[in-house]
Amino acid sequence: MDFNGLSIDQAPPISAPLRFFLTAPLFGILAGIVILFSESSVLINRYSIDAIVVTHFITIGLFGFIMLGALTQMLPVLASIKIARVRMVVALSHFLLVTGLLSMAAGMEYSSKALEFLALSTLGGGFLLMILSILYAIKDVTNFTATIKGMLVSLIFAFLIVLMGLFLLYEYGSESISEIHLSIANIHSVWAVFGFAGILIIGVAFQVLPMFYVAPRFKQFCKRRVVILITIGLFIWMLLNIFLPEYALVAKLWIATFFWAFATTVWIKFNKRKRPVSDVTVWYWRSASIFLTLGSFLWIFDEFFKHEYIVMVAILIGGGFILSIMVGMLYKIVPFLVWFHLNAKGYMSIPTINEMINKNLAKIQFILFVLSLIGFVFSFYMPEVLKYSALLFIASMVLLEYNIVVAAEVYRKTIKTKPEFDMSAFSNS
């Protein structure tokens, strides 16, 4: 691994990111359970209650928690900044988001206005607390690398989609649906996928691929121009979608082209690695490239079929691209966090990063995950496949949770013993 340019002394306590990482797969399991007891015809309608609940269990509970955990850990290390009162901020935000997401799901499923308005305040408070705390910390950054710029842009999109989400939830809870509700919902979903998650992944890839995989570095054009070009495309798409929807396809082509180019670039860089050793995280990056390519093209063609396949697009891009990379990075980040924090405390006799998670279980989890996504796509034409796909997805999330817990247990058990060396004398505190 290449740790050049990292400020590891600024790393937050391990409990901060782990809190989010350990919770994320649990919401994946809940999403799978809702799918298991839903009908295919209901889930195909993205505005149905079950579809909305599943979508937010995955986007907030799974994507969101992993991304917030990664930002909490990576920004201080990459940008040499500190999030003020990070323990309190993370603990409170985590509590509010868990409470809000469960309240929203229960409120929608059981038509409870009280729970829906509880969700409005807790989700808004949890997200805004984290986003604004991170943005406030970024103001002290002196060296804006391509990765930090990508993170900053993605956080701005996150702030905007949170405001949109709160507006949508308020209108839903108050039963006062305005004429622009569906337009805002469409922008909210597209910006969440491509603006927040997509740009964050691209920005992180600039740093992660050379660091973890010893892959060739990205060209300066990619680092300097791609994020801003995608951002421009997303704003143009928004304006066209509102005022000239018949021309929105032009902006979709613009956005899809850059994401397809990113998918191709990732595939090529993995082929050119200096040490082409394959593991399950490489499988995840490669499969993400394939799913993103398929999803990008389908997103374009869906325009000609009156959005008949938009849910399939969400499966390919949301599950196949975003979630694949999120899970793959968990298998890198969590063992690295455990190893780093134990090593910093003076523990030397600890498992290596590659030994903390059972490789065979990780491979089984990957296979179950990919099979579940393929099954979800086929359930459009064979509804009976949906139940089996849901079971595969639940099993993959259970295994993911187990694998993360095993790595976290290494830290918990080791910290109870006496370190080989007392590192407290070297601490800044």
C-alpha positions in Angstrom: 0.0 0.0 0.0 1.0 3.6 -0.7 0.3 5.9 2.3 2.2 8.8 0.9 0.5 12.1 1.6 -1.7 10.8 4.5 -1.9 12.6 7.8 -2.6 9.6 10.0 -2.1 11.5 13.2 -5.4 13.3 12.5 -7.4 10.1 12.4 -10.6 10.2 14.5 -11.2 7.5 17.2 -12.1 4.1 15.6 -15.6 4.2 17.2 -16.6 7.1 14.9 -16.5 5.3 11.5 -17.2 1.8 13.0 -20.5 3.0 14.4 -21.8 3.7 10.9 -20.1 0.7 9.3 -21.5 -1.8 11.8 -25.1 -0.4 11.4 -25.2 -0.2 7.6 -25.6 -4.0 6.8 -28.5 -4.2 9.3 -30.5 -1.8 7.1 -29.6 -3.9 4.1 -31.1 -6.9 6.0 -34.3 -4.8 6.7 -34.5 -3.8 3.0 -34.3 -7.5 2.0 -37.0 -8.4 4.5 -39.4 -5.7 3.0 -38.6 -7.0 -0.5 -39.3 -10.6 0.6 -42.8 -9.7 1.8 -43.6 -7.4 -1.1 -44.9 -8.2 -4.6 -42.9 -7.5 -7.7 -45.7 -5.5 -9.2 -45.6 -3.2 -6.2 -41.8 -2.6 -6.2 -41.7 -1.8 -9.9 -43.7 1.3 -9.0 -41.0 3.5 -7.5 -43.7 5.7 -5.8 -45.3 2.8 -3.9 -44.8 2.7 -0.1 -42.8 -0.5 -0.1 -40.5 0.8 -2.9 -39.9 4.1 -1.0 -39.1 2.2 2.2 -36.7 -0.2 0.5 -35.1 2.6 -1.4 -34.4 4.6 1.7 -33.3 1.6 3.8 -30.6 1.1 1.1 -29.8 4.7 0.2 -29.7 6.2 3.7 -29.2 3.1 5.9 -26.7 1.3 3.6 -25.1 3.8 1.2 -25.5 6.8 3.5 -24.1 5.2 6.6 -21.1 3.7 4.8 -20.4 7.1 3.1 -20.7 9.0 6.3 -18.4 6.6 8.1 -15.8 6.8 5.2 -16.0 10.6 5.2 -15.5 10.7 9.0 -12.4 8.6 8.7 -10.9 9.7 5.3 -11.2 13.5 5.4 -9.1 14.0 8.5 -6.5 11.7 7.1 -6.4 13.0 3.6 -6.9 16.7 4.4 -5.2 16.9 7.8 -8.2 18.4 9.4 -10.2 17.7 12.6 -14.0 17.5 12.9 -14.8 19.4 16.0 -16.1 17.2 18.9 -16.2 14.2 16.5 -17.3 11.7 19.1 -20.3 13.7 20.1 -21.2 14.7 16.6 -21.0 11.1 15.3 -22.9 9.6 18.2 -25.7 12.1 18.1 -26.0 12.0 14.3 -26.0 8.2 14.2 -28.8 8.1 16.8 -30.9 10.7 15.0 -30.4 9.0 11.6 -31.3 5.5 12.9 -34.3 6.9 14.8 -35.4 8.9 11.8 -35.1 6.1 9.2 -37.0 3.6 11.3 -39.6 6.2 12.1 -40.0 7.1 8.4 -40.4 3.5 7.4 -42.9 2.7 10.2 -44.8 6.0 9.6 -45.2 5.2 5.9 -46.1 1.6 6.3 -48.7 2.3 9.1 -49.8 5.8 7.9 -48.7 7.4 11.2 -48.3 11.2 10.8 -46.6 11.4 14.2 -43.9 9.0 13.1 -43.5 10.8 9.8 -43.0 14.2 11.4 -40.6 12.6 14.0 -38.6 11.3 11.0 -38.7 14.7 9.4 -36.9 16.3 12.4 -34.5 13.4 13.3 -33.4 12.7 9.7 -33.0 16.4 9.0 -31.1 16.9 12.3 -28.9 13.8 11.8 -27.9 14.6 8.3 -27.4 18.3 8.7 -25.3 17.9 11.8 -22.9 15.6 10.0 -22.8 17.4 6.7 -22.4 20.9 8.3 -19.7 19.7 10.8 -17.7 18.2 8.0 -18.1 21.3 5.7 -17.1 23.5 8.6 -13.9 21.4 9.1 -13.1 21.6 5.4 -12.8 25.4 5.6 -9.3 24.8 7.2 -8.0 22.7 4.3 -5.0 24.3 2.6 -4.3 21.7 -0.1 -7.4 20.9 -2.1 -6.4 17.7 -3.8 -8.7 16.1 -6.5 -10.1 13.7 -3.8 -10.9 16.4 -1.3 -12.6 18.5 -4.1 -14.7 15.5 -5.0 -15.7 15.0 -1.4 -16.6 18.7 -1.0 -18.8 18.7 -4.2 -20.5 15.5 -3.1 -21.2 17.0 0.3 -22.8 20.0 -1.3 -25.0 17.7 -3.3 -25.8 15.8 -0.1 -26.8 19.1 1.6 -29.2 19.9 -1.3 -30.7 16.4 -1.5 -31.3 16.4 2.2 -33.3 19.7 1.9 -35.2 18.2 -1.0 -35.9 15.0 1.0 -37.2 17.0 3.9 -39.5 19.0 1.6 -40.8 15.8 0.1 -41.3 14.1 3.5 -43.1 17.2 4.8 -45.5 17.3 1.9 -46.2 13.6 2.2 -46.8 13.8 6.0 -49.0 16.9 5.7 -50.9 15.4 2.7 -50.3 18.6 0.8 -48.6 17.3 -2.4 -47.7 20.3 -4.7 -47.4 20.3 -8.4 -43.6 20.2 -8.3 -43.5 17.2 -5.9 -42.7 14.6 -8.6 -40.1 16.9 -10.2 -38.4 17.4 -6.9 -38.5 13.7 -6.2 -36.9 13.0 -9.6 -34.1 15.5 -9.0 -33.7 14.2 -5.4 -33.1 10.7 -6.6 -30.8 11.5 -9.6 -28.7 13.9 -7.6 -28.4 11.4 -4.7 -27.1 8.7 -7.1 -24.9 10.7 -9.4 -24.2 13.9 -7.4 -23.6 12.6 -3.9 -22.7 8.9 -4.3 -21.3 9.0 -7.8 -19.0 12.0 -7.4 -17.9 10.8 -3.9 -16.9 7.4 -5.4 -15.0 9.1 -8.3 -13.2 11.4 -5.9 -12.2 8.6 -3.5 -11.1 6.5 -6.4 -8.4 9.0 -7.2 -6.8 8.2 -3.9 -7.8 4.7 -3.1 -6.9 2.9 -6.4 -3.2 3.9 -6.2 -3.1 3.5 -2.4 -4.8 0.2 -1.9 -4.2 -1.5 -5.2 -1.0 0.1 -6.5 -2.8 1.0 -9.7 -1.6 3.7 -12.1 -2.6 7.2 -11.0 -5.4 9.0 -12.8 -4.5 11.6 -15.5 -4.7 15.3 -14.6 -7.7 15.8 -16.9 -9.6 13.3 -14.8 -8.6 14.8 -11.5 -9.2 18.5 -12.6 -12.1 18.3 -14.9 -14.4 15.3 -14.5 -16.1 16.2 -11.3 -16.9 19.8 -12.4 -18.1 18.5 -15.8 -20.4 16.0 -14.1 -21.7 18.7 -11.8 -22.4 21.0 -14.7 -24.3 18.2 -16.4 -26.4 17.5 -13.4 -27.4 21.2 -13.1 -28.2 21.4 -16.8 -30.3 18.2 -16.5 -32.2 19.7 -13.6 -33.1 22.9 -15.6 -34.0 20.9 -18.7 -36.0 18.4 -16.7 -38.1 21.3 -15.2 -38.4 23.7 -18.1 -37.7 21.7 -21.3 -38.2 18.0 -20.4 -38.2 17.0 -24.1 -34.4 17.9 -24.2 -33.4 16.3 -20.9 -32.0 13.4 -22.8 -29.1 15.6 -23.9 -27.9 16.2 -20.3 -28.5 12.5 -19.5 -26.1 11.6 -22.3 -23.6 14.0 -20.9 -23.7 12.6 -17.4 -23.9 8.9 -18.5 -20.9 9.4 -20.8 -18.6 10.5 -18.0 -19.7 7.7 -15.7 -19.3 5.1 -18.4 -15.8 6.6 -19.1 -15.1 6.3 -15.4 -16.2 2.6 -15.4 -13.9 1.9 -18.4 -11.0 3.7 -16.8 -11.3 1.7 -13.5 -11.3 -1.5 -15.5 -8.2 -0.5 -17.4 -6.4 0.6 -14.3 -7.0 -2.7 -12.6 -5.5 -4.4 -15.6 -2.4 -2.2 -15.3 -1.7 -2.7 -11.6 1.9 -3.2 -10.6 1.0 -6.1 -8.3 -2.0 -7.8 -10.1 -3.1 -9.8 -7.0 -6.8 -10.5 -7.1 -9.1 -10.5 -4.0 -12.8 -10.0 -3.4 -12.4 -6.2 -3.3 -11.0 -6.3 -6.9 -14.0 -8.4 -7.9 -16.3 -5.8 -6.4 -14.6 -2.9 -8.4 -14.7 -4.9 -11.6 -18.3 -5.9 -11.2 -19.2 -2.3 -10.3 -17.6 -1.2 -13.7 -19.8 -3.7 -15.5 -23.0 -2.8 -13.7 -22.3 1.0 -14.1 -21.8 0.5 -17.9 -25.1 -1.4 -18.2 -27.0 1.0 -16.0 -25.7 4.1 -17.8 -26.8 2.8 -21.2 -30.2 1.6 -19.8 -30.7 5.0 -18.2 -30.4 6.6 -21.6 -32.7 4.0 -23.4 -35.2 4.3 -20.6 -36.0 7.8 -21.9 -37.6 6.2 -25.0 -39.8 3.8 -22.9 -41.5 6.4 -20.7 -39.3 5.4 -17.7 -40.6 1.9 -17.7 -37.2 0.5 -16.7 -36.1 3.2 -14.2 -36.3 0.7 -11.2 -34.0 -1.6 -13.2 -31.6 1.3 -13.7 -31.7 1.9 -10.0 -30.8 -1.8 -9.4 -27.9 -1.7 -11.8 -26.4 1.7 -10.8 -27.5 1.9 -7.2 -26.9 -1.8 -6.2 -24.5 -2.9 -8.9 -22.3 0.1 -9.0 -22.6 2.1 -5.8 -23.2 -0.7 -3.3 -20.6 -2.9 -4.9 -17.9 -0.3 -4.4 -19.2 0.5 -0.9 -19.0 -3.1 0.2 -15.7 -3.7 -1.5 -14.2 -0.7 0.3 -15.6 -1.9 3.7 -13.4 -5.0 3.2 -10.4 -2.7 2.9 -11.2 0.1 5.3 -12.4 -1.8 8.3 -9.3 -4.2 8.6 -7.1 -1.2 7.9 -8.7 0.8 10.7 -8.3 -2.0 13.2 -4.7 -2.6 12.3 -3.9 1.1 12.3 -5.4 1.9 15.6 -4.0 -1.1 17.4 -0.5 -0.4 15.8 -0.7 3.2 17.0 -1.3 2.0 20.5 1.7 -0.2 20.5 0.2 -3.6 19.7 2.5 -5.5 17.4 1.3 -9.1 17.6 -1.9 -8.6 15.7 -3.3 -10.1 12.5 -2.4 -8.4 9.3 -4.9 -6.5 7.3 -5.4 -9.4 4.9 -6.0 -11.9 7.8 -8.8 -10.1 9.7 -11.6 -11.2 7.5 -12.1 -14.7 6.2 -11.4 -14.6 2.5 -13.7 -17.5 1.7 -16.6 -16.0 3.6 -16.0 -12.7 1.8 -16.1 -14.5 -1.6 -19.3 -16.3 -0.7 -20.8 -12.9 0.4 -19.8 -11.4 -3.0 -21.4 -14.3 -5.0 -24.6 -14.1 -3.0 -24.8 -10.4 -3.5 -24.2 -10.5 -7.3 -26.7 -13.3 -7.7 -29.3 -11.3 -5.8 -28.9 -8.3 -8.1 -29.2 -10.5 -11.2 -32.3 -12.0 -9.6 -33.8 -8.6 -9.0 -33.3 -7.7 -12.6 -34.9 -10.9 -13.8 -37.8 -10.5 -11.4 -39.1 -7.9 -13.8 -40.0 -10.7 -16.2 -40.3 -13.6 -13.7 -41.9 -12.3 -10.5 -41.4 -15.6 -8.8 -37.7 -15.0 -8.7 -38.1 -12.0 -6.4 -38.5 -14.0 -3.2 -35.3 -16.1 -3.9 -33.4 -12.9 -4.8 -34.5 -11.3 -1.5 -33.3 -14.3 0.5 -29.9 -14.2 -1.3 -29.6 -10.4 -0.6 -30.5 -10.9 3.1 -27.9 -13.7 3.3 -25.3 -11.5 1.7 -26.0 -8.7 4.2 -25.9 -11.1 7.1 -22.5 -12.3 6.0 -21.3 -8.8 5.5 -22.3 -7.8 9.0 -20.6 -10.9 10.4 -17.4 -10.2 8.5 -17.3 -6.6 9.8 -18.0 -7.7 13.4 -15.2 -10.3 13.2 -12.7 -7.6 12.3 -14.1 -5.2 15.0 -13.8 -8.0 17.5 -10.1 -8.2 16.8 -9.8 -4.6 18.1 -12.1 -5.1 21.1 -10.3 -8.3 22.3 -6.8 -7.0 21.7 -7.4 -3.6 23.4 -8.1 -5.5 26.7 -4.5 -6.8 26.7 -1.4 -5.0 27.5 0.4 -3.5 24.4 4.0 -4.6 23.6 5.0 -1.0 23.6 3.7 2.0 25.5 2.9 4.6 22.7 1.3 7.2 25.1 4.6 9.1 25.3 4.4 9.8 21.6 0.7 11.0 21.7 -0.1 14.6 21.1 -2.7 14.5 23.8 
